[in-house]
Amino acid sequence: MLGAAAWRISTLDDWTTLALENATSLPSPLLIVFPAGSAVVVGALYWDGRRARAGEGKLAPWREWGQSLSITYCAGLLLLQSLLIVRSLHREMPFDLSAIARGLGLVLAIMCLLAINRIPKLPWFERRIAPGGELGPIYGPRYVRILCRIVVLVMLAVIASSLVAPGAMGWRAAGYILLATALLMAGSIAWRVDLGRKWKLEQLSARAAKP
């Protein structure tokens, strides 16, 4: 993906602009977002696996889930990037590539929704390095369950808005989506730290109550 992005940007008349059909254009660095997104997701899954404090019995379902998500996500981003590059070549096509790209993006979003919805059903395990430390067998699964529901709701809102908004408007909304993602991450970290503090206090209380 990175090679394809570098090749297309290097062959543009104006390397900053990716001209599409119907006199529309997009910033050419957008092509680099696809390999970067793949690297971030795969790297995050690998790092999460490295931090795991669990036996093989708990990790096996997570590995299967991570492999399925990685393959689906990376393949979907590769197809989206390929369609964007083909659109920028201005070749005559008997079908609407823009509609195909939007449909593919919708399918990819639905697949990610299904993967996220499956997370609460997987075994809970503690991480070696995590904000707030350990969450325990009660707060840990609760944190994952509620956070997954919030992410699913946010993704459904993004999907709905992208379906009703014009194509160009969808790209302009990317900044708001990134901002909402950053706020969601910050809120989830703060909540995790608070739950970790509560779990530590309960542990201390339980030890103090022992004779």
JOURDA-V198899 format. One record per residue. N is the residue number from 1. RES is the residue in three letters. PHI is phi in radians with two decimals (none if undefined). PSI is psi as a letter, one per 20 degrees, with the letter a starting at -180 (* if undefined). Layout:
n:N res:RES phi:PHI psi:PSI
n:N res:RES phi:PHI psi:PSI
This chain:
n:1 res:MET phi:none psi:g
n:2 res:LEU phi:-1.16 psi:h
n:3 res:GLY phi:-1.11 psi:g
n:4 res:ALA phi:-1.12 psi:g
n:5 res:ALA phi:-1.13 psi:g
n:6 res:ALA phi:-1.12 psi:g
n:7 res:TRP phi:-1.10 psi:g
n:8 res:ARG phi:-1.20 psi:h
n:9 res:ILE phi:-1.13 psi:h
n:10 res:SER phi:-1.22 psi:h
n:11 res:THR phi:-1.68 psi:j
n:12 res:LEU phi:-1.35 psi:q
n:13 res:ASP phi:-1.13 psi:g
n:14 res:ASP phi:-2.03 psi:o
n:15 res:TRP phi:-1.13 psi:i
n:16 res:THR phi:-1.56 psi:i
n:17 res:THR phi:-2.19 psi:p
n:18 res:LEU phi:-1.84 psi:o
n:19 res:ALA phi:-1.36 psi:p
n:20 res:LEU phi:-2.01 psi:a
n:21 res:GLU phi:-1.28 psi:r
n:22 res:ASN phi:1.03 psi:k
n:23 res:ALA phi:1.04 psi:k
n:24 res:THR phi:-1.74 psi:q
n:25 res:SER phi:-2.62 psi:r
n:26 res:LEU phi:-2.39 psi:q
n:27 res:PRO phi:-1.11 psi:p
n:28 res:SER phi:-1.10 psi:h
n:29 res:PRO phi:-1.05 psi:i
n:30 res:LEU phi:-1.05 psi:h
n:31 res:LEU phi:-1.11 psi:h
n:32 res:ILE phi:-1.36 psi:i
n:33 res:VAL phi:-1.10 psi:h
n:34 res:PHE phi:-1.14 psi:g
n:35 res:PRO phi:-1.14 psi:h
n:36 res:ALA phi:-1.14 psi:g
n:37 res:GLY phi:-1.08 psi:g
n:38 res:SER phi:-1.11 psi:g
n:39 res:ALA phi:-1.12 psi:h
n:40 res:VAL phi:-1.13 psi:g
n:41 res:VAL phi:-1.16 psi:g
n:42 res:VAL phi:-1.12 psi:g
n:43 res:GLY phi:-1.12 psi:g
n:44 res:ALA phi:-1.13 psi:g
n:45 res:LEU phi:-1.14 psi:g
n:46 res:TYR phi:-1.13 psi:g
n:47 res:TRP phi:-1.13 psi:h
n:48 res:ASP phi:-1.13 psi:h
n:49 res:GLY phi:-1.18 psi:h
n:50 res:ARG phi:-1.19 psi:h
n:51 res:ARG phi:-1.48 psi:i
n:52 res:ALA phi:-1.15 psi:p
n:53 res:ARG phi:-2.05 psi:m
n:54 res:ALA phi:-2.76 psi:r
n:55 res:GLY phi:-1.42 psi:r
n:56 res:GLU phi:-1.10 psi:h
n:57 res:GLY phi:-1.08 psi:h
n:58 res:LYS phi:-1.43 psi:h
n:59 res:LEU phi:-1.39 psi:h
n:60 res:ALA phi:-1.02 psi:g
n:61 res:PRO phi:-1.08 psi:h
n:62 res:TRP phi:-1.19 psi:h
n:63 res:ARG phi:-1.13 psi:g
n:64 res:GLU phi:-1.09 psi:g
n:65 res:TRP phi:-1.11 psi:g
n:66 res:GLY phi:-1.13 psi:g
n:67 res:GLN phi:-1.13 psi:g
n:68 res:SER phi:-1.09 psi:g
n:69 res:LEU phi:-1.13 psi:g
n:70 res:SER phi:-1.08 psi:g
n:71 res:ILE phi:-1.11 psi:g
n:72 res:THR phi:-1.11 psi:g
n:73 res:TYR phi:-1.14 psi:g
n:74 res:CYS phi:-1.16 psi:g
n:75 res:ALA phi:-1.13 psi:g
n:76 res:GLY phi:-1.12 psi:g
n:77 res:LEU phi:-1.16 psi:h
n:78 res:LEU phi:-1.10 psi:g
n:79 res:LEU phi:-1.15 psi:g
n:80 res:LEU phi:-1.11 psi:g
n:81 res:GLN phi:-1.11 psi:g
n:82 res:SER phi:-1.10 psi:g
n:83 res:LEU phi:-1.11 psi:h
n:84 res:LEU phi:-1.14 psi:g
n:85 res:ILE phi:-1.15 psi:g
n:86 res:VAL phi:-1.09 psi:g
n:87 res:ARG phi:-1.08 psi:h
n:88 res:SER phi:-1.31 psi:i
n:89 res:LEU phi:-1.44 psi:i
n:90 res:HIS phi:1.03 psi:l
n:91 res:ARG phi:-1.53 psi:q
n:92 res:GLU phi:-1.27 psi:p
n:93 res:MET phi:-2.19 psi:q
n:94 res:PRO phi:-1.39 psi:j
n:95 res:PHE phi:-2.44 psi:r
n:96 res:ASP phi:-1.53 psi:o
n:97 res:LEU phi:-1.18 psi:h
n:98 res:SER phi:-1.11 psi:g
n:99 res:ALA phi:-1.17 psi:h
n:100 res:ILE phi:-1.12 psi:g
n:101 res:ALA phi:-1.11 psi:g
n:102 res:ARG phi:-1.17 psi:h
n:103 res:GLY phi:-1.14 psi:g
n:104 res:LEU phi:-1.14 psi:g
n:105 res:GLY phi:-1.08 psi:h
n:106 res:LEU phi:-1.15 psi:g
n:107 res:VAL phi:-1.09 psi:g
n:108 res:LEU phi:-1.10 psi:g
n:109 res:ALA phi:-1.12 psi:h
n:110 res:ILE phi:-1.14 psi:g
n:111 res:MET phi:-1.08 psi:g
n:112 res:CYS phi:-1.15 psi:h
n:113 res:LEU phi:-1.06 psi:g
n:114 res:LEU phi:-1.10 psi:h
n:115 res:ALA phi:-1.15 psi:g
n:116 res:ILE phi:-1.14 psi:h
n:117 res:ASN phi:-1.15 psi:h
n:118 res:ARG phi:-1.46 psi:i
n:119 res:ILE phi:-1.00 psi:g
n:120 res:PRO phi:-1.06 psi:i
n:121 res:LYS phi:-1.47 psi:i
n:122 res:LEU phi:-1.46 psi:q
n:123 res:PRO phi:-1.11 psi:q
n:124 res:TRP phi:-1.45 psi:p
n:125 res:PHE phi:-2.55 psi:q
n:126 res:GLU phi:-1.41 psi:q
n:127 res:ARG phi:-1.81 psi:q
n:128 res:ARG phi:-1.16 psi:g
n:129 res:ILE phi:-2.16 psi:o
n:130 res:ALA phi:-2.70 psi:q
n:131 res:PRO phi:-1.03 psi:p
n:132 res:GLY phi:1.53 psi:i
n:133 res:GLY phi:1.32 psi:b
n:134 res:GLU phi:-1.29 psi:q
n:135 res:LEU phi:-1.92 psi:i
n:136 res:GLY phi:1.45 psi:r
n:137 res:PRO phi:-1.29 psi:i
n:138 res:ILE phi:-1.77 psi:g
n:139 res:TYR phi:-1.22 psi:h
n:140 res:GLY phi:-1.07 psi:g
n:141 res:PRO phi:-1.06 psi:h
n:142 res:ARG phi:-1.12 psi:g
n:143 res:TYR phi:-1.05 psi:g
n:144 res:VAL phi:-1.13 psi:g
n:145 res:ARG phi:-1.08 psi:g
n:146 res:ILE phi:-1.22 psi:g
n:147 res:LEU phi:-1.10 psi:g
n:148 res:CYS phi:-1.11 psi:h
n:149 res:ARG phi:-1.10 psi:g
n:150 res:ILE phi:-1.14 psi:g
n:151 res:VAL phi:-1.09 psi:g
n:152 res:VAL phi:-1.09 psi:g
n:153 res:LEU phi:-1.11 psi:g
n:154 res:VAL phi:-1.10 psi:g
n:155 res:MET phi:-1.15 psi:h
n:156 res:LEU phi:-1.11 psi:h
n:157 res:ALA phi:-1.15 psi:g
n:158 res:VAL phi:-1.15 psi:g
n:159 res:ILE phi:-1.09 psi:g
n:160 res:ALA phi:-1.09 psi:g
n:161 res:SER phi:-1.18 psi:h
n:162 res:SER phi:-1.22 psi:h
n:163 res:LEU phi:-1.30 psi:h
n:164 res:VAL phi:-1.60 psi:i
n:165 res:ALA phi:-1.52 psi:q
n:166 res:PRO phi:-1.08 psi:r
n:167 res:GLY phi:-1.01 psi:g
n:168 res:ALA phi:-1.14 psi:h
n:169 res:MET phi:-1.15 psi:h
n:170 res:GLY phi:-1.09 psi:g
n:171 res:TRP phi:-1.18 psi:h
n:172 res:ARG phi:-1.17 psi:h
n:173 res:ALA phi:-1.37 psi:i
n:174 res:ALA phi:-1.05 psi:h
n:175 res:GLY phi:-1.09 psi:g
n:176 res:TYR phi:-1.17 psi:h
n:177 res:ILE phi:-1.15 psi:g
n:178 res:LEU phi:-1.12 psi:h
n:179 res:LEU phi:-1.12 psi:g
n:180 res:ALA phi:-1.09 psi:h
n:181 res:THR phi:-1.12 psi:g
n:182 res:ALA phi:-1.11 psi:g
n:183 res:LEU phi:-1.14 psi:h
n:184 res:LEU phi:-1.12 psi:g
n:185 res:MET phi:-1.13 psi:g
n:186 res:ALA phi:-1.12 psi:g
n:187 res:GLY phi:-1.13 psi:h
n:188 res:SER phi:-1.17 psi:h
n:189 res:ILE phi:-1.16 psi:g
n:190 res:ALA phi:-1.08 psi:g
n:191 res:TRP phi:-1.17 psi:h
n:192 res:ARG phi:-1.12 psi:g
n:193 res:VAL phi:-1.08 psi:g
n:194 res:ASP phi:-1.15 psi:g
n:195 res:LEU phi:-1.15 psi:h
n:196 res:GLY phi:-1.09 psi:h
n:197 res:ARG phi:-1.14 psi:g
n:198 res:LYS phi:-1.10 psi:g
n:199 res:TRP phi:-1.14 psi:h
n:200 res:LYS phi:-1.13 psi:g
n:201 res:LEU phi:-1.13 psi:g
n:202 res:GLU phi:-1.15 psi:h
n:203 res:GLN phi:-1.12 psi:g
n:204 res:LEU phi:-1.12 psi:g
n:205 res:SER phi:-1.11 psi:g
n:206 res:ALA phi:-1.18 psi:h
n:207 res:ARG phi:-1.22 psi:h
n:208 res:ALA phi:-1.20 psi:h
n:209 res:ALA phi:-1.37 psi:i
n:210 res:LYS phi:-1.28 psi:p
n:211 res:PRO phi:-1.20 psi:*
